[in-house]
Amino acid sequence: MANASVPAYAAAPQPNKPVRPKGLYKAFAASLTGTALEWYDFAVYSAAAAVVFPIVFFPSSDPLTGTILAFSTYAVGYVSRPIGGIVFGRLGDRIGRKRVLVTTLMIIGVATVLIGILPSYASIGITAPIILVLLRFAQGVGVGGEWGGAVLLSSEYGDPKRRGFWASAAQVGPPAGNLLANGALAILTVTLSNEQFISFGWRIAFLISALLVGFGLWIRLRLEDTPIFKAIEAHGDQPNAPVSEVFRKELRPLIAATLCRVGPDVLYALFTVFTLTYGIQFLGYQRNQVLTAVLIGSAFQLFMIPLAGAVSDRFNRRWVYGIAAGAGAIWTFIFFVVLGGNSQPMLIVGIVLGLMAHSFMYGPQAAFIVEQFSPRLRSTGSSLAYTFAGVIGGAIAPLMFTILLSEFNTWIPVAIYVAVAAVVTLIGLSLGRDSNTDEDEEYRLLLEGSAVR
């Protein structure tokens, strides 16, 4: 937004009104817990797609074929994200961040519970996998609309000079959800026999989400919208057609924000999804061994992601992000060599270090993407970038990993695939811009001026 649009009462130098800690911390908690609960749902599906769905919904004489079909439904959850990004991203710029976040949470919660009670292929035949795909599609729509609003919820309450840290609240959601999901699955795996787990145990993890989503709704309904959106709304500055405006006026930021996400999405799919299939089916690890390793790696991410966000506030955000992308690509080659030793401790170390590289991309990522767009188009632009990147990054990654492994019978093409994704991320970073806090300050001054009048 140009300075000329700022009224005289707001343009004069004024000290920034401090954000009330109560509102700030509540926004941070709402952003973190909401995405954590939604990613719990998503992560439970991801894990089940690797170890359960090939048996329950896609029975086949060839286990690899069943796995490919199960991962195809995993991809549906990414392909449907742009619909959520377009619909809810637009609404986030039109009616506010909070209303959108309540709706997306309900969509994912209902879809996940229904998956938990869905009859198997043996019970209702081909209808079962068809319904599963539809519910997975609904999950993807919800997640596609969730991320942009969750990021803005915490970042627009916080100090824009510390946006890397505050925006990382939503980024902690995926590892937190993954931690909860894999923890639940690990407990069920240990306490139940394999037959019991395949029969009904996996369903328990899906049904638990009803309680988790209810808690998330309670937090979000008690929260006000962000100060930045309040200022935009008070001065009638909401865009009439935010999607088309992003494509017309902010296409380069959209491309930069989209490409920068590809590497982290692919790396995350490798260490949290494909590792389950590769470790169990090809290297002979026990299911609980791999789940435990992913669990430990996710626990480390709970601290590493906010740390990475804070580091990117102190140093150049693009450099922190880019160095992590290169490190992740290099470590992937080392990881597969280490994994071949069939050592549980080395499996844990390998996943922890891989997810550490991911953390130093993922921590600064939310702030970097938000900073590519003007405040009045942030929800739309951020949501579009998030969902478009998901389609070309995380959506097809587990499927491509499985196909490459099947075709070449070696991990080398998989590692090369990850390296190419890292290069795509570096291209996105080079097209992007550095942080600009002036735009936020203008809207904050507008809001203060409205309150004075």
N, C-alpha and C positions, 0 to 999 in steps of 0.2 A: 504494500500500500504506500503510495507516495506521501511525502510529508505535507504536501499542499492540501491534502484532504483532512488534516487534523485541525480542529477548531482552535481559535486563538487562546481560549482559556486552557486548552490542553497542551498547546505547543510550547508554552513557556516552561523553562526548566523547573521541575518539581522533584522533590524526593519521592522515590517509589514507596507506595504504601505497602508495608510488609504483609505477606499473606498470613492469615491466621493459622498457626500450627494445627489446630483442630481440623480445619478444612483440608489442609495440605496432607496431613497424615491419613485422614479418612479417604482422600482421593487415591493416595498411594496404596492403601489397603484394598480399596475397591478394585483398582486396576489389577493388582497382583492376585487377589483371591479369585476374582472373576475369571481371568484367563487361566489360572491354575485349575479351577474346577472344570472349565470347558476343555482344557487340554488333558485333564484326567480322562474325560469321556473319549477324546480323540486317541489318546495313547493306549487305552484299554483296547480299542478297536485295532490299533496297529499291532499290538502284541498278539491279539487273538488271530489276526489275519496270518501271522507267521506260524502259529503252532496249533490252532484249533479249527479255523474255518475251512482249511483244505479237507478236513475230515467230516465236519458237521454239515457244511453247505455245498462243498464242491468235491464230492467223492469221485475218485478216479483210481485206476490201477497204477497210474504213474504219479508218485508223490510230487514230483517236480511240476507236473501239469496242474495239479491241485493248488500248489503254492503260487504259480503264475496267475491262475484265476483269482485267488484270494487277494493277491497284491493288485490285481486289476480293479477290484472294488475299493481297495485302499486309494488308488489313483482317482476314483470317482469323487472322493471327498475333496480332492484338490481341484479337479476340473470344475466343480460346482462353486468353488470359492469366488470366481469373478462375478457371479450373479449376486452373491451376498455383498461383495465389495461395491458393485454398482448401485444396488438398491439401498443398502444401509449406509454406505459412504456418503451418498448424496443426501440422505435424510440427516446424517450427522451434521452436515453444513447447513441444512435447511431448518431443522427443528431442534437440534441439540444433541450433544454426545450421550447424555444420561438415558434418554428415552430409547435410543437405539440399543444401548448396552443391556437394558432390561429385556428387550425383545429377543436379542440374539442368544442370551443365556437360556431363555425358555425354549427356544427352538432346539438347541443342542441337547438340553436335558430330556425333553420329551422323546426325541429320536433315539437317544441312548437307552432309555428305559424300555422302549419298544423292541430294540434289538435284543435286550436281555430276555424277553419273553417270546421271541420269534421261534416258531416250530422249526425243526430241522428238515433237511432234504428228505430224510427217511420218512418223515411224517406227512408232508404236504407236497413233496416233489419239487418241480421246477419253480413253483410259486415262492418257495423259501428264499432262494438266492435273488429272485427278482425283487422281493420286498426288502431284502437286505441292501441291495443296491440303491433303492429309493430312499431308505432311511440314512444310508451313508451320504447320499446326495444332500439330504436335509442338514445333516451335520456340517457338511462343507459350506453350505449357504450361511449357516449360523457363524461358523468360524471366520468366513470371509468378511462378514460385517462386523465382527467383534474387534479385530485387532486395531484398526484405525482409531476407533472410539476409545478403546482402553488406553492406548498410547497417549492420546490427547488428554484424557482425564487426568493423568498424573503429571504430564509435562506442562500442561497449561495452568495448573495450579502452582507449580514450582517455579523457582528462579530460572529464567531462561539461560543464565550463565552456567547453571548446573543441570542443564537439560539431559545430558548423558546419563547422570545418575537417576534423576526422577523418572525419565522415560523408561528406564530399565525395569521398572516395576512390572510392566506388561510382559517384558522379556523373560522374567523369572517364572512366568506362568507355565511355559512348556516343560522345563525341567522339573518344576514342582508337581505338575500334573503327571509327568512321566514317572516321577518318584512314587507318587501315590498309586498310580496304576500298576507299575511293576512290583511295588511292595505288596499290593493286594493279590496280584497274580502269584507272586513268590510264596506268600503264606498259604494260598489255596493249593499250590502245587505240592508244598511240603505236607500239608494236613490231609490231603485227599490222595487216593490212588489215581493212577493215570486214567483208568476207566471212569472213575467218579468225576474227575476234572473235565474230561471230554463230554461226559453226559450232562452235568449240571453245574459243576464248580465255576466254570468261566462266566456263567450267567450272573452269579452273585456279584461279581465286580461291576457289571453293567448296572444292576439294580441299585447298588449303593449310591449311584450318582443322583438319585432322587433326593436324598438327604443333602448332598453337597450342593446341588443347584438351589435348593430352598434356602440354604445359608447364604449363598452368593446373592440371591435376590434380596434378602433382608438387608444386606450391606448396601447394595446399589440403590434401593428405593429410599434410603435415608440420606442420600447424598445430593447436593445441589449441582447444577451444571457448572462448567468451568468459567472463570472470570473472563477469559478471552471470548468465548461464545456469547456470554452475557453482553459484552461490549458490542460485538457484531450485531446481535439482535436488537439492542437498544437503539442503535443508529441505522437500523434497516439495511445493513450491508450484506445480508445473506445473498448468495448468488441464486439467480433464477434457474439456470441450467448448469449446475456445477460440473457435470461430466463433460459436456461439450466444451465448457470454458477451460477445463484442464487440458484437453486435447488441442485447443486453439492457442492458448496463451502459455501453457507450462508443459509442453511436450518433452523438451529436453530434460527437465527435472523428473518427469514421469519415467523416461527411459533410464536415467541414472539410478533412480530409486528402485526400479524393477530389476535391473541387472545386478545391482549390489547384493541382492538377496539370494541369488542363485547358488553361489558357493556355500553359504551357511546351510541352506535347505538340504543340499545334496550331502554335505558332510554329516548333518544331523541324522538323515535317513540311513546313512552307512552305519553309524555307531550305535543307533538305538533301535533300528528295525532290521536291516539286512544282517547285522551281526548275529541275530537270533537264528535266522535260517542257516547261514553259513557255518556258524559254530556248532549247531546241533546236528544238522543233516550231513555236513561234509567233513567236519573235524572230530565229531564224536563227543563233544562236550555235553554234559547233562543240562537239561532245561534250566534247573535252578542255579547252575553255575553261571550261565550267561545272564540270566535275569538279575542275579546278585551283582554282577559286574556293572550292568547298566544302572542298577539302583545306586551303587556307590558313585559312579560317574555323575549321575544326576544330582546327588547330594552335594558334590563339589561345585556344581554349577549354580546352586542356590547362592553361593557366596561370590563365585568368580564373575558372574554376569553383572551384578551391581558394581563390583570392583572395576571391571572393565569399562563400564559406563562412566564411573568417576575418573578413571585414568584418561578417558577421552575428553573430559572437560578440562583437564590440566594440559594435555598435549593435543596436537592436531588430530582430530577425530578420524580423518581419512587415512592418516599414516598408521594409527593404531589398528584400524580395520584392515588395511592392506597387508601389514606385516603378519597379522593373524591368518589371513587368507593363504599367504605363501607357506606359513608354518603348517597349516592344516593339510595342504596338498603334499608336502614333503613327508609329514608324519604318517599319512595313509600308507605309503610304500613300506615304511618301517613296521607299521602295525601288522600288516599281513605276514611279514616274515616272523615277527614275534608270536603271532597267533598260531602259526604252524608248529610251534614247540609243544602245544597241548599242555600248557602250564596255566593253572588257575590264577596264581598271583600275577603272571605276566599279562594274562587276559584283562585283569582289573587295571593294571598300570596302563595298558594300551588304550583302553576305553577312556580312562580318566584323562590322559594327556590329549587324546583326540577331542574330547568334549571341552577341554581347557582351551584349545585352539578355537573351537566353535564359540566359546564364551566371549573371547576377545573380538570376535566379529559380531556376535549377537547382542552383546552389551551396548556398544555404541550404535547399533543398527537403527533402533527406533528413533533416536535423536537425529541421526543423519538423514533418515527418510523424511521426518517431520520438517526439517530445516530446508528441504528442497522446495517446499510449497509455501505460498502466501497463506496467512492465517485463515482467511475466509474460504480457502479451497483445501485446507489440510485434511479434513476427514475424507473427502472424495479422492484426492491425490494419493494419500497414504494407503487407503483401502485398495485402490486400483493397483498400485505398485505391489502391495503385499500379495494380492490374489493372482495377478498376472505372473509374478515370479514363482508362486507356488505351482502353477501349471507346468512351467518349463523347468522347474527345479525339483522340488520335493515330490511332486505328483508321480513322475515317471521314474524317479531314481531307484526305488526298490525293485521295480519291475525290470528296469534296464540292467541293474546289477545281476539279477537272477538269470536273465537271458544271456548276458555276456559270460557269466560263469558256466552256464550250460553249453554255450556254443564253443568256447575256447578251453574250458576245463582248467582254467588258471585264474588267479586273482589279478594278474597284471592289467588286463583291460579295465577292470573295475577301478583300480587305482588311477589309471590314465583318465578315466571318466571324471573322477573327482578333481584331478589336476586341471582339466579343461574347464570345469565349473568354477574353479578358483580364478582362472584367467578371465572368465566372463565377469566375475565380481570386480576384479581390478579395473576392467574397462568401465564398469558402472561408476566406480569411485572417481575415476579420472574425468568423467563427464559431469560430476556433481559439483556443488558449491560448498564452501565452508559455512560455519554458523553465522547467522545474522540475528542478533537479539533486538535490533531497533524496531522491527515490525511488531514484536510482542509488546515492547514498551509503549508504542503508540496506542495500541488498543487498551492497555492498562490505564493510560492517561485519559483516554476517552471515557472509560468506565468511571474513573474518579471524578472527571468533570461532570458526568451525568449525576453522580451522587451529590456533588456540591450544589448543582442547580436545583 
